[in-house]
Amino acid sequence: MINTVDYIVIGAGTSGCVVANRLSLDPAVRVTLLEFGGMDTNPDIYDRDIDAMYRLWDPKAEENWGYRTVPQQGLGGREIDIARGKVVGGSSAVNAMMHVRGHPRDFDGWAALGNAGWSYAEVLPYFLKSECYHGPKSPYHGDNGPMSIIDIQNPSPILHALMNAHAALGAQAKYNDFNGACQEAGAGLYMTSRTMDAVRVTEASAFIHPVLNRKNLNLVIRARATKLLIEGGRCAGVAYHGPDGPVTLRAEREVVLCAGAFETPKLMMLSGLGPADHLREHGIEVVQDMPGVGQNLHDHLLLGTAYESVVDLPAPQLAAEAGLFTWTEVGDRDKSPDLQYFFGPVLQPSLMELAPKGMSPDHGFTFTAILNQPASRGTVTLASADPTANAVVDPRYLTEEQDMAVLEYGIRYARELAATAPFDPFRGVEIAPGKQMTKSADLRAYARRYCGTVWHPVGTAKMGRDEMAVVDPELKVHGVAGLRVADASVMPQIVNGNPNAAILMIAEKASDMMRDD
């Protein structure tokens, strides 16, 4: 079966939903959106119960790709699950719903690398375009976009303690707006992608469901893209295997890769775009030697410092409700803060084995340090030439000394926060790592054993002009006409915060650039 459209969008995740919506605004333009997963009909996706979210994170869940790293030397040989959304809505259907754009210096840093048009001042309008923020009016927030953004409602008393504790240690502000004027000004409550009655908002519910009646937009589910069709230096379409068998779909204008930091480089390599030697290892004809495809993988790591609560705490609304951004001793204060915290009235599941026997997760609270500006870099490579095989993911976590230093500092500063007077009414014993652990070697061993990922992989088809760059500042793949990438893969450096909001911005900007072309 062969048919032709104007645009093919591969992947109905965060970015693909946005791109397909914006391109199909023009009724004369034919858009096909391909998604390997199914529709977002699982009630857990839109359930308010936090346990529903944990079920979606199960590697065996239907909506999860089931990605797992190779053994990580920096983590003592552990393998780490990395949840990726395999459903219409993508990872926005399985994430923790936190809406954090990143630091202005992140985007100014992208521009400084030669990516014209990506400074904070230039991308801010695209953040505003998507948002419908149900809070105070501000030049930093949009109020007319498809994505409903709310503040934490009825915050737990212990969240107020964090605001006051960070201020007691020198922070300038309390209840800081992380998407406002100064991300690092003080502790604050996280904004979340939910409706006013606290139901999850995904890019599918915001951008795709309302427009599925457009005659020029065709959503195809259960469709696995197997190969990009490169003809005479141009991407002419895609081969995919759909519910009714193999299909060749041609694009008169462009093909847009929105499959994420693992599947986007995988499909490029299966199509002959990637490191030549690696492609030949798997018997794949080299269409274009592109050494940067699948390189530059990096991710946010997390590590909890947990305490018993001596009082009952209300159940959390989300996995993380409050936090802060700051610099560690090794952080460069001319760049974005290198340490972030998630904070909430619950013990992390991974730390429960350290809790006293019989203790329940709702009788504790956790300061979760986030390695915000990782120096370690890894790879995404092919397991084989079989399109049904997941890519090989090797983030090389904690292979750089700087990263370990940040996590060690994260434990020590969490202890300082917990020791302040605002936590006196709540603080019981330190459960993890345990007050007996004070030496650097012990804290680092704890980090290698218990740190995990926040599931924020980026950078595997990075934007830039250097020899390892895969796309240019217009997100066009170097050397291949008619092909763009518009997802987390293009980030040259990860943003300071949960990247879903930044991916949403990338998709909005990419859509405008394609419509201008």
VOKE-871263 format. One record per residue (C-alpha): residue in three letters; x, y, z. Coordinates in steps of 0.02 Angstrom, whole numbers. Example, Ala and Ser with C-alpha at 12.3 -4.5 7.8 and 13.67 -1.06 7.14 Angstrom:
BEGIN
+------+--------+--------+--------+
! dovo !      x !      y !      z !
+------+--------+--------+--------+
!  ALA !    615 !   -225 !    390 !
!  SER !    684 !    -53 !    357 !
+------+--------+--------+--------+
***
This chain:
BEGIN
+------+--------+--------+--------+
! dovo !      x !      y !      z !
+------+--------+--------+--------+
!  MET !      0 !      0 !      0 !
!  ILE !     71 !    170 !    -51 !
!  ASN !     -6 !    340 !    -19 !
!  THR !     52 !    519 !    -11 !
!  VAL !     26 !    663 !    110 !
!  ASP !    111 !    830 !    138 !
!  TYR !    185 !    797 !    310 !
!  ILE !    223 !    637 !    404 !
!  VAL !    248 !    654 !    591 !
!  ILE !    327 !    500 !    671 !
!  GLY !    281 !    480 !    854 !
!  ALA !    124 !    545 !    940 !
!  GLY !    212 !    594 !   1100 !
!  THR !    234 !    766 !   1175 !
!  SER !    311 !    844 !   1020 !
!  GLY !    219 !    744 !    887 !
!  CYS !     48 !    790 !    954 !
!  VAL !     92 !    974 !    950 !
!  VAL !    171 !    970 !    776 !
!  ALA !     25 !    873 !    701 !
!  ASN !   -100 !    994 !    776 !
!  ARG !    -11 !   1151 !    719 !
!  LEU !     27 !   1090 !    542 !
!  SER !   -152 !   1032 !    514 !
!  LEU !   -220 !   1205 !    556 !
!  ASP !   -205 !   1236 !    369 !
!  PRO !   -350 !   1136 !    292 !
!  ALA !   -254 !   1123 !    128 !
!  VAL !   -113 !   1026 !    210 !
!  ARG !   -125 !    838 !    233 !
!  VAL !    -44 !    772 !    392 !
!  THR !    -20 !    592 !    448 !
!  LEU !     32 !    558 !    628 !
!  LEU !    105 !    385 !    661 !
!  GLU !    108 !    307 !    835 !
!  PHE !    170 !    133 !    880 !
!  GLY !     67 !    127 !   1040 !
!  GLY !   -120 !    128 !   1060 !
!  MET !   -246 !    260 !   1111 !
!  ASP !   -236 !    335 !   1284 !
!  THR !   -388 !    240 !   1349 !
!  ASN !   -307 !    163 !   1504 !
!  PRO !   -398 !    245 !   1651 !
!  ASP !   -234 !    254 !   1747 !
!  ILE !   -173 !    391 !   1631 !
!  TYR !   -308 !    512 !   1688 !
!  ASP !   -333 !    445 !   1864 !
!  ARG !   -300 !    569 !   2006 !
!  ASP !   -232 !    431 !   2117 !
!  ILE !    -42 !    434 !   2131 !
!  ASP !    -41 !    243 !   2133 !
!  ALA !   -108 !    246 !   1954 !
!  MET !     48 !    338 !   1900 !
!  TYR !    160 !    208 !   1982 !
!  ARG !     68 !     71 !   1885 !
!  LEU !    108 !    160 !   1721 !
!  TRP !    292 !    157 !   1768 !
!  ASP !    295 !    -33 !   1774 !
!  PRO !    415 !    -89 !   1636 !
!  LYS !    285 !   -219 !   1585 !
!  ALA !    143 !    -93 !   1569 !
!  GLU !     67 !    -86 !   1395 !
!  GLU !    101 !    101 !   1386 !
!  ASN !    286 !     82 !   1428 !
!  TRP !    421 !     43 !   1299 !
!  GLY !    512 !    -60 !   1430 !
!  TYR !    682 !     20 !   1402 !
!  ARG !    822 !    -32 !   1518 !
!  THR !   1003 !     23 !   1520 !
!  VAL !   1151 !    -92 !   1499 !
!  PRO !   1245 !   -125 !   1663 !
!  GLN !   1312 !     40 !   1726 !
!  GLN !   1491 !     40 !   1789 !
!  GLY !   1460 !    201 !   1886 !
!  LEU !   1314 !    118 !   1977 !
!  GLY !   1405 !    -39 !   2028 !
!  GLY !   1342 !   -137 !   1879 !
!  ARG !   1158 !   -101 !   1905 !
!  GLU !   1037 !    -90 !   1758 !
!  ILE !    907 !     49 !   1767 !
!  ASP !    731 !     50 !   1696 !
!  ILE !    689 !    207 !   1596 !
!  ALA !    502 !    228 !   1571 !
!  ARG !    453 !    295 !   1399 !
!  GLY !    273 !    320 !   1347 !
!  LYS !    214 !    200 !   1212 !
!  VAL !     40 !    273 !   1186 !
!  VAL !    -43 !    423 !   1105 !
!  GLY !     23 !    563 !   1214 !
!  GLY !    191 !    477 !   1235 !
!  SER !    286 !    512 !   1394 !
!  SER !    166 !    653 !   1438 !
!  ALA !     43 !    512 !   1475 !
!  VAL !    158 !    427 !   1601 !
!  ASN !    263 !    566 !   1676 !
!  ALA !    249 !    651 !   1846 !
!  MET !    154 !    800 !   1770 !
!  MET !    280 !    930 !   1829 !
!  HIS !    288 !   1087 !   1721 !
!  VAL !    462 !   1163 !   1734 !
!  ARG !    532 !   1254 !   1584 !
!  GLY !    715 !   1264 !   1628 !
!  HIS !    830 !   1408 !   1669 !
!  PRO !    849 !   1556 !   1548 !
!  ARG !   1035 !   1519 !   1540 !
!  ASP !    996 !   1347 !   1469 !
!  PHE !    924 !   1421 !   1311 !
!  ASP !   1051 !   1562 !   1302 !
!  GLY !   1181 !   1424 !   1311 !
!  TRP !   1101 !   1337 !   1161 !
!  ALA !   1111 !   1500 !   1064 !
!  ALA !   1292 !   1526 !   1115 !
!  LEU !   1334 !   1360 !   1034 !
!  GLY !   1284 !   1434 !    867 !
!  ASN !   1099 !   1395 !    871 !
!  ALA !   1025 !   1561 !    817 !
!  GLY !    846 !   1588 !    869 !
!  TRP !    852 !   1482 !   1028 !
!  SER !    895 !   1611 !   1161 !
!  TYR !    776 !   1626 !   1308 !
!  ALA !    702 !   1788 !   1244 !
!  GLU !    667 !   1704 !   1077 !
!  VAL !    590 !   1544 !   1146 !
!  LEU !    486 !   1621 !   1286 !
!  PRO !    342 !   1664 !   1168 !
!  TYR !    327 !   1480 !   1124 !
!  PHE !    314 !   1431 !   1307 !
!  LEU !    177 !   1560 !   1328 !
!  LYS !     87 !   1502 !   1171 !
!  SER !     53 !   1328 !   1240 !
!  GLU !      3 !   1374 !   1417 !
!  CYS !   -163 !   1406 !   1499 !
!  TYR !   -101 !   1446 !   1673 !
!  HIS !   -236 !   1457 !   1805 !
!  GLY !   -141 !   1573 !   1920 !
!  PRO !    -95 !   1755 !   1942 !
!  LYS !    -70 !   1854 !   1781 !
!  SER !    113 !   1871 !   1735 !
!  PRO !    219 !   1913 !   1583 !
!  TYR !    301 !   1744 !   1613 !
!  HIS !    141 !   1643 !   1591 !
!  GLY !     18 !   1611 !   1451 !
!  ASP !   -167 !   1602 !   1486 !
!  ASN !   -244 !   1553 !   1320 !
!  GLY !   -153 !   1396 !   1263 !
!  PRO !   -211 !   1215 !   1254 !
!  MET !   -109 !   1153 !   1403 !
!  SER !   -193 !   1179 !   1571 !
!  ILE !    -63 !   1219 !   1704 !
!  ILE !   -107 !   1232 !   1889 !
!  ASP !    -20 !   1260 !   2054 !
!  ILE !    -18 !   1131 !   2193 !
!  GLN !   -186 !   1142 !   2280 !
!  ASN !   -196 !   1135 !   2471 !
!  PRO !    -11 !   1102 !   2499 !
!  SER !     38 !    989 !   2644 !
!  PRO !    102 !   1078 !   2800 !
!  ILE !    273 !   1001 !   2775 !
!  LEU !    289 !   1088 !   2607 !
!  HIS !    280 !   1255 !   2697 !
!  ALA !    423 !   1194 !   2807 !
!  LEU !    533 !   1176 !   2652 !
!  MET !    497 !   1357 !   2601 !
!  ASN !    549 !   1420 !   2772 !
!  ALA !    698 !   1303 !   2789 !
!  HIS !    779 !   1360 !   2627 !
!  ALA !    749 !   1541 !   2676 !
!  ALA !    830 !   1508 !   2845 !
!  LEU !    984 !   1449 !   2750 !
!  GLY !    993 !   1608 !   2647 !
!  ALA !    868 !   1596 !   2504 !
!  GLN !    796 !   1763 !   2449 !
!  ALA !    617 !   1707 !   2420 !
!  LYS !    482 !   1587 !   2475 !
!  TYR !    351 !   1508 !   2361 !
!  ASN !    459 !   1547 !   2211 !
!  ASP !    392 !   1534 !   2034 !
!  PHE !    517 !   1420 !   1947 !
!  ASN !    450 !   1476 !   1777 !
!  GLY !    459 !   1659 !   1824 !
!  ALA !    593 !   1790 !   1844 !
!  CYS !    723 !   1691 !   1942 !
!  GLN !    722 !   1502 !   1954 !
!  GLU !    848 !   1497 !   2098 !
!  ALA !    772 !   1634 !   2207 !
!  GLY !    701 !   1513 !   2333 !
!  ALA !    601 !   1356 !   2366 !
!  GLY !    432 !   1342 !   2284 !
!  LEU !    285 !   1232 !   2237 !
!  TYR !    293 !   1148 !   2067 !
!  MET !    168 !   1191 !   1932 !
!  THR !     85 !   1040 !   1855 !
!  SER !      1 !    995 !   1691 !
!  ARG !   -173 !    961 !   1759 !
!  THR !   -348 !   1029 !   1744 !
!  MET !   -425 !   1134 !   1881 !
!  ASP !   -503 !    976 !   1954 !
!  ALA !   -329 !    895 !   1958 !
!  VAL !   -346 !    776 !   1809 !
!  ARG !   -188 !    745 !   1708 !
!  VAL !   -170 !    843 !   1546 !
!  THR !    -68 !    758 !   1411 !
!  GLU !    -16 !    828 !   1244 !
!  ALA !   -142 !    705 !   1172 !
!  SER !   -288 !    772 !   1274 !
!  ALA !   -235 !    952 !   1242 !
!  PHE !   -179 !    947 !   1059 !
!  ILE !   -247 !    791 !    974 !
!  HIS !   -416 !    738 !   1044 !
!  PRO !   -494 !    910 !   1009 !
!  VAL !   -443 !    904 !    825 !
!  LEU !   -466 !    722 !    776 !
!  ASN !   -615 !    775 !    672 !
!  ARG !   -503 !    873 !    553 !
!  LYS !   -518 !    790 !    382 !
!  ASN !   -338 !    832 !    341 !
!  LEU !   -266 !    748 !    497 !
!  ASN !   -246 !    559 !    502 !
!  LEU !   -189 !    474 !    662 !
!  VAL !   -128 !    296 !    635 !
!  ILE !    -99 !    193 !    792 !
!  ARG !     -8 !     26 !    809 !
!  ALA !    107 !     85 !    670 !
!  ARG !    292 !     44 !    688 !
!  ALA !    404 !    150 !    577 !
!  THR !    538 !     36 !    506 !
!  LYS !    636 !    143 !    383 !
!  LEU !    650 !    320 !    318 !
!  LEU !    649 !    325 !    129 !
!  ILE !    802 !    425 !     75 !
!  GLU !    805 !    459 !   -113 !
!  GLY !    936 !    570 !   -194 !
!  GLY !    981 !    656 !    -30 !
!  ARG !    800 !    687 !     17 !
!  CYS !    684 !    601 !    140 !
!  ALA !    537 !    555 !     29 !
!  GLY !    434 !    462 !    158 !
!  VAL !    431 !    316 !    278 !
!  ALA !    399 !    130 !    277 !
!  TYR !    298 !     69 !    423 !
!  HIS !    208 !    -87 !    479 !
!  GLY !     30 !    -47 !    527 !
!  PRO !   -123 !   -144 !    585 !
!  ASP !   -154 !   -204 !    408 !
!  GLY !     25 !   -243 !    361 !
!  PRO !    169 !   -149 !    278 !
!  VAL !    138 !     25 !    211 !
!  THR !    244 !    147 !    112 !
!  LEU !    193 !    325 !    149 !
!  ARG !    268 !    468 !     49 !
!  ALA !    285 !    650 !    102 !
!  GLU !    276 !    790 !    -26 !
!  ARG !    344 !    916 !     99 !
!  GLU !    430 !    847 !    254 !
!  VAL !    451 !    701 !    373 !
!  VAL !    464 !    752 !    556 !
!  LEU !    544 !    637 !    684 !
!  CYS !    460 !    654 !    854 !
!  ALA !    496 !    481 !    921 !
!  GLY !    604 !    531 !   1070 !
!  ALA !    785 !    517 !   1124 !
!  PHE !    791 !    327 !   1098 !
!  GLU !    678 !    289 !    951 !
!  THR !    726 !    440 !    844 !
!  PRO !    912 !    395 !    830 !
!  LYS !    865 !    211 !    814 !
!  LEU !    756 !    244 !    662 !
!  MET !    888 !    357 !    586 !
!  MET !   1019 !    222 !    603 !
!  LEU !    903 !     87 !    534 !
!  SER !    883 !    203 !    384 !
!  GLY !   1070 !    220 !    353 !
!  LEU !   1096 !    387 !    442 !
!  GLY !   1223 !    369 !    581 !
!  PRO !   1402 !    318 !    626 !
!  ALA !   1460 !    223 !    472 !
!  ASP !   1560 !     88 !    562 !
!  HIS !   1416 !     50 !    680 !
!  LEU !   1293 !     36 !    536 !
!  ARG !   1407 !    -82 !    442 !
!  GLU !   1421 !   -192 !    597 !
!  HIS !   1236 !   -226 !    577 !
!  GLY !   1237 !   -246 !    389 !
!  ILE !   1150 !    -80 !    358 !
!  GLU !   1194 !     17 !    201 !
!  VAL !   1270 !    185 !    245 !
!  VAL !   1168 !    323 !    166 !
!  GLN !   1260 !    461 !    260 !
!  ASP !   1397 !    447 !    389 !
!  MET !   1331 !    547 !    537 !
!  PRO !   1441 !    514 !    690 !
!  GLY !   1330 !    614 !    809 !
!  VAL !   1174 !    508 !    790 !
!  GLY !   1146 !    417 !    955 !
!  GLN !   1287 !    510 !   1043 !
!  ASN !   1276 !    645 !   1179 !
!  LEU !   1147 !    548 !   1281 !
!  HIS !   1124 !    624 !   1452 !
!  ASP !    993 !    619 !   1587 !
!  HIS !    947 !    681 !   1760 !
!  LEU !    989 !    567 !   1906 !
!  LEU !    899 !    574 !   2073 !
!  LEU !    950 !    524 !   2249 !
!  GLY !    842 !    531 !   2405 !
!  THR !    882 !    583 !   2582 !
!  ALA !    736 !    520 !   2684 !
!  TYR !    666 !    550 !   2858 !
!  GLU !    535 !    476 !   2970 !
!  SER !    390 !    594 !   3007 !
!  VAL !    335 !    602 !   3189 !
!  VAL !    164 !    666 !   3137 !
!  ASP !     37 !    602 !   3013 !
!  LEU !     51 !    688 !   2844 !
!  PRO !    -85 !    702 !   2713 !
!  ALA !    -62 !    594 !   2560 !
!  PRO !     33 !    682 !   2420 !
!  GLN !    -54 !    736 !   2262 !
!  LEU !    101 !    700 !   2158 !
!  ALA !    268 !    611 !   2169 !
!  ALA !    351 !    781 !   2197 !
!  GLU !    258 !    939 !   2248 !
!  ALA !    391 !   1062 !   2304 !
!  GLY !    575 !   1093 !   2277 !
!  LEU !    715 !   1214 !   2245 !
!  PHE !    863 !   1250 !   2132 !
!  THR !   1038 !   1293 !   2193 !
!  TRP !   1223 !   1275 !   2157 !
!  THR !   1340 !   1150 !   2236 !
!  GLU !   1522 !   1177 !   2280 !
!  VAL !   1573 !   1119 !   2105 !
!  GLY !   1437 !   1217 !   2014 !
!  ASP !   1478 !   1360 !   1897 !
!  ARG !   1375 !   1509 !   1956 !
!  ASP !   1387 !   1587 !   1784 !
!  LYS !   1283 !   1441 !   1721 !
!  SER !   1118 !   1363 !   1774 !
!  PRO !   1106 !   1289 !   1949 !
!  ASP !   1176 !   1112 !   1951 !
!  LEU !   1064 !   1046 !   2091 !
!  GLN !    876 !   1032 !   2102 !
!  TYR !    766 !    952 !   2235 !
!  PHE !    601 !    864 !   2228 !
!  PHE !    517 !    862 !   2398 !
!  GLY !    362 !    780 !   2464 !
!  PRO !    277 !    691 !   2609 !
!  VAL !    319 !    515 !   2556 !
!  LEU !    465 !    394 !   2558 !
!  GLN !    536 !    348 !   2389 !
!  PRO !    493 !    167 !   2348 !
!  SER !    676 !    127 !   2315 !
!  LEU !    720 !    179 !   2493 !
!  MET !    586 !     77 !   2581 !
!  GLU !    708 !    -66 !   2607 !
!  LEU !    804 !     49 !   2726 !
!  ALA !    649 !     96 !   2825 !
!  PRO !    608 !     13 !   2992 !
!  LYS !    508 !   -146 !   2973 !
!  GLY !    323 !   -111 !   2956 !
!  MET !    343 !     73 !   2916 !
!  SER !    231 !    137 !   2776 !
!  PRO !    285 !    262 !   2642 !
!  ASP !    162 !    394 !   2706 !
!  HIS !    254 !    409 !   2871 !
!  GLY !    406 !    492 !   2798 !
!  PHE !    468 !    633 !   2689 !
!  THR !    607 !    639 !   2561 !
!  PHE !    726 !    770 !   2495 !
!  THR !    767 !    705 !   2322 !
!  ALA !    923 !    782 !   2248 !
!  ILE !    926 !    797 !   2058 !
!  LEU !   1088 !    802 !   1959 !
!  ASN !   1034 !    946 !   1847 !
!  GLN !   1185 !    977 !   1737 !
!  PRO !   1264 !    805 !   1713 !
!  ALA !   1438 !    797 !   1639 !
!  SER !   1427 !    611 !   1598 !
!  ARG !   1381 !    568 !   1419 !
!  GLY !   1319 !    404 !   1347 !
!  THR !   1255 !    324 !   1188 !
!  VAL !   1104 !    249 !   1102 !
!  THR !   1155 !    114 !    978 !
!  LEU !   1072 !    -26 !    881 !
!  ALA !   1049 !   -198 !    954 !
!  SER !   1024 !   -265 !    778 !
!  ALA !    950 !   -218 !    610 !
!  ASP !    782 !   -282 !    673 !
!  PRO !    662 !   -134 !    693 !
!  THR !    567 !   -226 !    830 !
!  ALA !    718 !   -232 !    945 !
!  ASN !    738 !    -92 !   1072 !
!  ALA !    895 !     12 !   1053 !
!  VAL !   1044 !    -17 !   1168 !
!  VAL !   1047 !    122 !   1298 !
!  ASP !   1209 !    160 !   1390 !
!  PRO !   1198 !    327 !   1483 !
!  ARG !   1366 !    297 !   1572 !
!  TYR !   1295 !    370 !   1731 !
!  LEU !   1417 !    442 !   1858 !
!  THR !   1570 !    415 !   1749 !
!  GLU !   1622 !    595 !   1781 !
!  GLU !   1686 !    647 !   1953 !
!  GLN !   1587 !    809 !   1947 !
!  ASP !   1423 !    715 !   1944 !
!  MET !   1463 !    615 !   2099 !
!  ALA !   1515 !    774 !   2190 !
!  VAL !   1344 !    851 !   2153 !
!  LEU !   1250 !    703 !   2225 !
!  GLU !   1359 !    699 !   2381 !
!  TYR !   1325 !    884 !   2407 !
!  GLY !   1140 !    847 !   2380 !
!  ILE !   1139 !    733 !   2533 !
!  ARG !   1234 !    856 !   2641 !
!  TYR !   1124 !   1005 !   2597 !
!  ALA !    967 !    901 !   2624 !
!  ARG !   1029 !    867 !   2799 !
!  GLU !   1055 !   1053 !   2827 !
!  LEU !    877 !   1087 !   2771 !
!  ALA !    807 !    950 !   2883 !
!  ALA !    903 !   1017 !   3033 !
!  THR !    822 !   1190 !   3026 !
!  ALA !    687 !   1242 !   3149 !
!  PRO !    543 !   1233 !   3023 !
!  PHE !    564 !   1043 !   3018 !
!  ASP !    565 !   1021 !   3208 !
!  PRO !    380 !    974 !   3215 !
!  PHE !    402 !    840 !   3083 !
!  ARG !    577 !    768 !   3092 !
!  GLY !    607 !    594 !   3157 !
!  VAL !    758 !    483 !   3124 !
!  GLU !    855 !    493 !   2963 !
!  ILE !    808 !    336 !   2868 !
!  ALA !    920 !    356 !   2717 !
!  PRO !   1065 !    359 !   2701 !
!  GLY !   1068 !    357 !   2892 !
!  LYS !   1151 !    476 !   3014 !
!  GLN !   1297 !    356 !   3037 !
!  MET !   1350 !    392 !   2858 !
!  THR !   1458 !    548 !   2860 !
!  LYS !   1616 !    502 !   2764 !
!  SER !   1627 !    548 !   2581 !
!  ALA !   1665 !    368 !   2530 !
!  ASP !   1510 !    304 !   2620 !
!  LEU !   1395 !    435 !   2545 !
!  ARG !   1461 !    400 !   2372 !
!  ALA !   1437 !    214 !   2394 !
!  TYR !   1257 !    250 !   2446 !
!  ALA !   1234 !    357 !   2290 !
!  ARG !   1297 !    220 !   2175 !
!  ARG !   1180 !     94 !   2258 !
!  TYR !   1022 !    198 !   2270 !
!  CYS !   1023 !    336 !   2140 !
!  GLY !    902 !    319 !   1996 !
!  THR !    849 !    415 !   1843 !
!  VAL !    711 !    544 !   1827 !
!  TRP !    682 !    474 !   1651 !
!  HIS !    738 !    631 !   1559 !
!  PRO !    848 !    565 !   1416 !
!  VAL !    897 !    698 !   1289 !
!  GLY !   1029 !    749 !   1164 !
!  THR !   1047 !    601 !   1044 !
!  ALA !   1022 !    704 !    885 !
!  LYS !   1087 !    868 !    948 !
!  MET !   1064 !   1037 !    869 !
!  GLY !   1219 !   1133 !    816 !
!  ARG !   1352 !   1167 !    686 !
!  ASP !   1496 !   1057 !    747 !
!  GLU !   1545 !    888 !    676 !
!  MET !   1438 !    794 !    802 !
!  ALA !   1281 !    897 !    771 !
!  VAL !   1137 !    806 !    687 !
!  VAL !   1017 !    950 !    653 !
!  ASP !   1040 !   1134 !    617 !
!  PRO !    953 !   1276 !    712 !
!  GLU !    798 !   1250 !    604 !
!  LEU !    799 !   1068 !    661 !
!  LYS !    835 !   1008 !    484 !
!  VAL !    946 !    854 !    477 !
!  HIS !   1116 !    901 !    407 !
!  GLY !   1136 !    840 !    229 !
!  VAL !    961 !    766 !    211 !
!  ALA !    824 !    875 !    135 !
!  GLY !    645 !    854 !    192 !
!  LEU !    687 !    782 !    364 !
!  ARG !    679 !    867 !    533 !
!  VAL !    691 !    812 !    713 !
!  ALA !    580 !    899 !    841 !
!  ASP !    595 !    809 !   1008 !
!  ALA !    710 !    791 !   1159 !
!  SER !    846 !    722 !   1045 !
!  VAL !    892 !    895 !    981 !
!  MET !    939 !    970 !   1149 !
!  PRO !   1127 !   1002 !   1147 !
!  GLN !   1121 !   1018 !   1337 !
!  ILE !    981 !    962 !   1453 !
!  VAL !    870 !   1095 !   1529 !
!  ASN !    862 !   1136 !   1714 !
!  GLY !    703 !   1046 !   1760 !
!  ASN !    583 !    917 !   1694 !
!  PRO !    603 !    931 !   1505 !
!  ASN !    422 !    904 !   1450 !
!  ALA !    386 !   1091 !   1446 !
!  ALA !    543 !   1124 !   1343 !
!  ILE !    498 !    984 !   1222 !
!  LEU !    328 !   1065 !   1203 !
!  MET !    415 !   1230 !   1162 !
!  ILE !    530 !   1144 !   1035 !
!  ALA !    377 !   1072 !    948 !
!  GLU !    289 !   1240 !    942 !
!  LYS !    443 !   1324 !    869 !
!  ALA !    472 !   1183 !    745 !
!  SER !    292 !   1197 !    685 !
!  ASP !    312 !   1382 !    652 !
!  MET !    474 !   1355 !    558 !
!  MET !    394 !   1221 !    448 !
!  ARG !    242 !   1329 !    413 !
!  ASP !    355 !   1475 !    368 !
!  ASP !    450 !   1364 !    246 !
+------+--------+--------+--------+
***
